[in-house]
Amino acid sequence: MRLPRRLRHGEEATLVEHLDELRSRIVIALLSIAVTFGIAYAFRVSIIHWLEQPLPVKRRHLITLSPAEPFLTSFTVAFCAGCLGALPIIFWQVWAFLAPAFEEASQRLMRLLVAFAAALATLGVVFGRYVVLPAAIPFLTNFDANLYTIRIRARDYIGFASLALLATAVVFEVPIFVLGLTRLRIITTEKLRRNRRIGFAIMAVVAVALPGVDPLTTTLEMIPLMLLFESSIWLSILFDRRRGARATRAAAANE
């Protein structure tokens, strides 16, 4: 298949050419999902064992309650892992389609932000798997164990673990979101600094709204939210200072 050519900034194209490029990029994104899904399905046993590890040893034998549940659970795990693996290619196709609308300097900045967002999402998944789940799962599965016969259903556990990892990945994108707001001038860095308390309150509300009904999971999600929000303020300050320095140099060069 012929790869779509990315237009340069300011280059004109007909509606048919734009639609042809869009179609090609959608096909590439779907093919990437199909390939990564196939790889994830081949390694589905390892992925499920990786998700099971935070469970106490005596709880690791997950049960299913319907004939189709084993297949559907494994298929869902492989599909979610495949979509996650294809995200860099999908993001790149979206960016390549939208890039001609931005000037070259903005394109370089956006490429850095996309790479930064991918790295933060990866860190979020790692944090969720090795910090949040090992702390939350034993607490939840052993809570009032003397009152209940605890058997863990595969579909429910995999769904909970996947949502927790997705939530931590989203949490780690806070700096990108805040940087985007400041770069688009929707909110200024000075306002962020003055209204820190409101920002921290919003982060607390977001942590409560994220998956995880127990106080421990909520707290473990809230701590990085607070730290990331504070770091995003300082990153915005750094970007503002660099932009101010460039403007000063440009003004001096024009004199």
Secondary structure, DSSP 8 states (H G I E B T S, - for coil): --------TT----HHHHHHHHHHHHHHHHHHHHHHHHHHHHTHHHHHHHHHTTS-GGG-S-B--STTHHHHHHHHHHHHHHHHHHHHHHHHHHHHHHGGGS-HHHHHHHHHHHHHHHHHHHHHHHHIIIIIHHHHHHHHHTTTTTT-----BHHHHHHHHHHHHHHHHHHTTHHHHHHHHHHTTSS-HHHHHHTHHHHHHHHHHHHHHSS--SHHHHHHHHHHHHHHHHHHHHHHHHHHHHHHHHHHHHHHHH-
